Amino acid sequence: MKHRFKCLKVQTFKVLALLSVLTFELLDLEPLFAQANFYQSKTLRIVVGNLPGDTHDLFARAYSRHMGKHIPGNPAIIVQNMPGAGGMIAANHVYNIAKPDGLTLGSPSPALYYAQLVGSKEAKFNWPKFNFIGAPERNGHLLFMRADAPYKTLDDIRNAKTPPRCAATGVGTSGHDVPKLFDEMIGLKFNLITGYPGGAEMDLAIERGEAQCRAITIAAFFAREPFVTWHRTGFVRIMLQTSRQRNPRIPDVPTLFELMDQHKTPEIKRRQTLVYLGVGGFGAWPILATPGIPADRVAILRDAFSKTMKDPDFLSEAKKAGWEIRPTRGEDLQALAKEVIEQPPEVIEWLKKLLSK
């Protein structure tokens, strides 16, 4: 009798132990089930701060076609264009208006943190408080010029009585800020024509001769029309690039860093350049989300974005578009966002002067 009782106790203990293990496993799976239930039958929105057809828009539409299958619940994903002020309107919307539920992503200009640094009233966000999801690449910029413009060399620009006319949307965009940097660091002066709503209008301005030059990301230049045709036919020439090393696609084009060596740019200006060009660490098309999203949903979105960047179907589409996919994790962008905002007063004052000229 005692033996049977002892066996019963052992069996009871084993059953309780098994139930305990199953309970913990179910608890571990609960967040996954909860998020799958959350995203099930939902629609995720990507707010793009550019007009339809711009590279930001094209890229967002590309990964929107593939990212949903990597999110538990397989939500639908749509793109909403919200152009204006160099992406500022879109960034303010994502930060202040969109619900912090993980259903709204944004793709604004990566240089918008400049506006926050210099105290712009239009910047109604705190850059590090966005939840950064990821970026497909790190990027540099280039400046191209109409081939029939009278500025055949950089010295022609430097010595011109009438500076070349460059198209831009506004402060915080590469079209505006990169030419300012070239002026500040190596003495290349430009007449910036601002106020264009987006890339299509600037393209038309170049074609009409209203503008002669434009600064743009290297990735965007080689990713879409009319730039691909302009470059192939010789309608434009690339004058300068900002990457530390020459991009393999334009090996004959000098870099800003080479020219700073040549012109013996002072050390303080080199440091300012490095801070300014830190924007390249966010890439041309950073993806961010609303502040205050539950941490587990942020993790799901980051994981889905990373998987999308390895998705064979997406990579095939990216290859056809001419995009170089070298993704940066959301966690790394989050750390960079904090780093670029935490600047000493002298750097901020320099940025204010640079961006106000």
Steps between C-alpha positions, in 0.01 A plus 500: 500500500783734592674414173189581299458830687863589433457428128188716493690789658779470241251492214317800644827692527587421137160618383532825695851554363376444144214742553744755636724470193203528266375805690835679463518410130154639446595816685804535276282465192235739627666821368539338155135395497398846623692678227378258234149576616578873500627514142247250367263673254669838566647745250845646559562845348832641375500882489744618233614862509536521122283504192406180314785393273779637720756242610370509858157413363624229264703331771215514753263343250755227427544382858130552574434219251717256697519605866150392602576129464778537759265649763288263713143532378611600148349853500435695183744789440418821312705808413367849570683795342524809717746732319611844606777686682761238416313226686433711810123470466522121488738484797280727711196290412663172599632649825196697616185373329543131420390264778785324685365158409757372252278555197674813364851520359668802346761561232614863532825671405787372718631856540200629694687475829690812390179698539464379857865578580471860383170553682269525200138558604387277214668196656233377741680181597788366705710298254629230744146430625389363165515121491748429220416184306791478258662633184587315179844660464740768611533776251699788362402793281609636166458827315418487130498781245341541160774422250422812295541730802815718492642327809720220370727467805482571871728799447244638254245490782742649751601791273161572339360851526152351481466180706319203343133463583422188706147369561389413856181452700617654827727486803567149626519345154810402307408741221539793738752394762766317298577801274521712816757256636705518180503878532600488866777240464657558157360833379256385231215750478149425374178692450240278668148512358273360771129430535455214255237251628703194409739322271280501189476880505876531546558260210282721277690808615826335393354399163364852436830662596336681790756324720839367395601274788371294787641306795345158555585170665717266297247221549214709361702622202574147381159360590248682286422711198572755372843478666594165348434632149653839573820332614510249213440762231733761647223753566653554845847456646575406861728756658558386858406234758498496881594140583830430678609279209402539138188307414577217253231634267675837468870422553617811311303746715696656790375485858454791734757346733762490223436865422526596867845340500589687183378835632639440850163544667554571874445218749197665661325509164584135440333413829197705407486316168508164674213606728301638210550198277395270783163522328637247254492244780120506479516425129282657236179330612491442878185336634369620834187465708296693753634551854338302779437176310512189725852358495392158373333657196813705426700177513256332261519789252880508513519126450255516210696778334826307537341190350359706214850624418599132452182396323589354155196658336580842643870470409405409144282810480777715654753370247274594210463849650876540544490526880799393706365321807737520796257521792556668837318366806240709678694467826807657336294785358349559844848542649606729212189715550605568857861564400425760233265698725738517796732767357703772676378861464779601260400232250135604525594863443701399195204306363273799554731720297543238229129440456396863515728627225 
